[in-house]
Structure formats: C-alpha cells, structure tokens
Amino acid sequence: MIKFFKKETVFCIATLLAIVSCFFAVPSISYIDWKTLGILLVMMVVVQFLKAMGIFDLLVSKLLLHVKNIRQLYFILVFSCFFFSMIITNDISLLTFVPFAIGALRKIKREDLLIPIISLQAIAANLGCMLQPFGAPHNIYAFSVSGLSFLKFVHLLFPYWLLSFVILFVIGFFFSSSSIPSVGAAVEVDRRDVLGKTFRGVDYFLLLTFISFFVLIGNLQAMPAISGFFERIISGREILCGILASQIISNVPAAMMITGFSDNYCDIILGVNIGGLGTLIASMANLIAYKIYAHEFNATKGKLLLVFTVFNIGFLLTLLLLHLIIG
C-alpha cells in the first residue's frame, strides 16, 4: 500500500478527498465531464500506440547520427522534448527522451552535463506542450471546458511559447562546440504485442484521478459556504492562483479546481501553464524526469533538484514578466 501511494500519490489524495466530501454533499454522476475523459483516453491510446511502434525512438536515433558536438547534442535532446511534447504530451516526451539523454551522454563520457540537460529537457517539455490544447492533461481539460477555439487557444499562449523557444535556443550557445565521438546508434524496435503494450501503457489512474476531482469539485460547489469562499479568493486572481496552486498540487488538479469556481478560462490556462514551472511537483512531468535520473544516479539527485529548481524559477519569473508587459 505504501509503494502504491508513493507511485499514485495524486490519485490517492484526490480519491480520499472525494470520499470525505461525499459525507457533506450528495454526489452526482453529472459532475463527471465524460467528454474530457474520452478525449484524454483517445490521446493516451494513440500516443502509446506510436510509442509501442518505436516511432519516436527511431526519429531521435536518426537525428543523433548527425551530431558532431555537444551543442548539437543539446539542441536535439532538449528540442525533441520541446516539439514532441505538443504531439505526444509532456509526460511521454520525457519518458522517451530523458533515457536518450542519459545513454548519449554516457557514451561520450560527459555525465557531468546530465543535470543541466535533463533539467532543461523537463522545462522544454512543459513549455513546448503549452501551445497545443492536446499537449498536456491540464490543457486537454481546460480546452475542453473553456469552449475556446483552437486558434484562440494557440493565440493566447503563442507569445509565451515563442519566448520559451528563444531562451532555450540561446542557452544552447553556452554549450561547447568542440567535436565529440558519434553518439548515433541503430535502434531495434520490438513490435511484438503492440496492442498489448499500447493498452498496458495507458495511465488509467490519471483517468480515475480526473473522476475523483470531478466529484470533489462538484461536491464543493454544492456547499454554498465553501463555494463562496473559493470564488472570493480566486475571482480576479486566476493567474496567481493557478501558479501558486500548481506549486502545491501540480497544474492538472490546479486547473480542475480553479475552473470549478471561475469561468475566466484564459487567465486560468495561462496560470496553470506558467505554473508548471517552479517546484518539482508543479507538473507531473517534472517528477518523471527526476525519477528517471534518480533511478540511475541516486547519489546526485539532490544536486539535480537544486539546479532544476533554479532553472525553473528563472523561467517562471521570465514568463511572468512577459505577462506583465503584454497584459
């Protein structure tokens, strides 16, 4: 049970809170947004199918064949996360490309670069995915309930996405341009039992977490005193609340909670996307990158956490400054 709680902490807490809330309000199945759940399930199945087919592994292995120096390696490893996160979500992009980074840097005996590059991979995945409504679970949910058009969603987040791209691009020039041995290698993809791998890879507990939050928020809305309290706190402060809530409970539940008490969807979307930066738990993708590194290099995971947090706070403050400038 302890092992399960550590693995599915958000699900366990959300389910416990949902159950407790049922003692104070009568739950209803109408609280559950089946459209959002359906979109999320289809997205996860498609992504897991492509992953089981080895499409992303093959693409990156082809790119690595052309790497001649550390700077080029940085651009491929970090921008693979940035661009692929828009298609396969931020979580899956890190699950795919962080192991590539570890393998490539080990091959050229530059493990000293793992901490900065993995930290920037996590940031790139969180920032790249923001441009696409289907780039991350919090965007899938927010886009579904907001009623925004695809173009309006993209227009809202494009300045922040573009600035993130520029900063990550500029950072690349701080890495060495000296030549390195080839890091490319042929990748053999096992395509047996593709459908089995696809459906076993789907994160069903994420879907159950969504259901628990739907029930919890629906019950809170049904309690006038609590509903009024949250509305007073959140109203007019959606961006700040999105950022702060994400630092504590991560940006997926933050998006679900805040949309339950405010319909200022544009500010909520901005808040939870910027809020994916900051602490380790601000985005579940952050935890994925951290766990992959800690599994391989447990002795230096504290150093990763420090560098990761410094980089994240820097990006968070930069995007907040952009918001203050463009309003």
Rosetta blueprint (number, residue, H / E / L):
1 M L
2 I H
3 K H
4 F H
5 F H
6 K H
7 K H
8 E L
9 T H
10 V H
11 F H
12 C H
13 I H
14 A H
15 T H
16 L H
17 L H
18 A H
19 I H
20 V H
21 S H
22 C L
23 F L
24 F L
25 A L
26 V L
27 P L
28 S L
29 I H
30 S H
31 Y H
32 I L
33 D L
34 W H
35 K H
36 T H
37 L H
38 G H
39 I H
40 L H
41 L H
42 V H
43 M H
44 M H
45 V H
46 V H
47 V H
48 Q H
49 F H
50 L H
51 K H
52 A H
53 M L
54 G L
55 I H
56 F H
57 D H
58 L H
59 L H
60 V H
61 S H
62 K H
63 L H
64 L H
65 L L
66 H L
67 V L
68 K L
69 N E
70 I H
71 R H
72 Q H
73 L H
74 Y H
75 F H
76 I H
77 L H
78 V H
79 F H
80 S H
81 C H
82 F H
83 F H
84 F H
85 S H
86 M H
87 I H
88 I H
89 T L
90 N H
91 D H
92 I H
93 S H
94 L H
95 L H
96 T H
97 F H
98 V H
99 P H
100 F H
101 A H
102 I H
103 G H
104 A H
105 L H
106 R H
107 K H
108 I L
109 K L
110 R L
111 E H
112 D H
113 L H
114 L H
115 I H
116 P H
117 I H
118 I H
119 S H
120 L H
121 Q H
122 A H
123 I H
124 A H
125 A H
126 N H
127 L H
128 G H
129 C H
130 M H
131 L H
132 Q L
133 P L
134 F L
135 G L
136 A L
137 P H
138 H H
139 N H
140 I H
141 Y H
142 A H
143 F H
144 S H
145 V H
146 S H
147 G L
148 L L
149 S L
150 F H
151 L H
152 K H
153 F H
154 V H
155 H H
156 L H
157 L H
158 F H
159 P H
160 Y H
161 W H
162 L H
163 L H
164 S H
165 F H
166 V H
167 I H
168 L H
169 F H
170 V H
171 I H
172 G H
173 F H
174 F H
175 F L
176 S L
177 S L
178 S L
179 S E
180 I L
181 P L
182 S L
183 V L
184 G L
185 A L
186 A L
187 V L
188 E L
189 V L
190 D L
191 R L
192 R L
193 D L
194 V H
195 L H
196 G H
197 K H
198 T H
199 F H
200 R H
201 G H
202 V L
203 D L
204 Y H
205 F H
206 L H
207 L H
208 L H
209 T H
210 F H
211 I H
212 S H
213 F H
214 F H
215 V H
216 L H
217 I H
218 G H
219 N H
220 L H
221 Q H
222 A L
223 M L
224 P H
225 A H
226 I H
227 S H
228 G H
229 F H
230 F H
231 E H
232 R H
233 I H
234 I H
235 S L
236 G L
237 R L
238 E H
239 I H
240 L H
241 C H
242 G H
243 I H
244 L H
245 A H
246 S H
247 Q H
248 I H
249 I H
250 S L
251 N H
252 V H
253 P H
254 A H
255 A H
256 M H
257 M H
258 I H
259 T H
260 G L
261 F L
262 S L
263 D L
264 N L
265 Y H
266 C H
267 D H
268 I H
269 I H
270 L H
271 G H
272 V H
273 N H
274 I H
275 G L
276 G L
277 L L
278 G L
279 T L
280 L H
281 I H
282 A H
283 S L
284 M H
285 A H
286 N H
287 L H
288 I H
289 A H
290 Y H
291 K H
292 I H
293 Y H
294 A H
295 H H
296 E H
297 F L
298 N H
299 A H
300 T H
301 K H
302 G H
303 K H
304 L H
305 L H
306 L H
307 V H
308 F H
309 T H
310 V H
311 F H
312 N H
313 I H
314 G H
315 F H
316 L H
317 L H
318 T H
319 L H
320 L H
321 L H
322 L H
323 H H
324 L H
325 I H
326 I H
327 G L
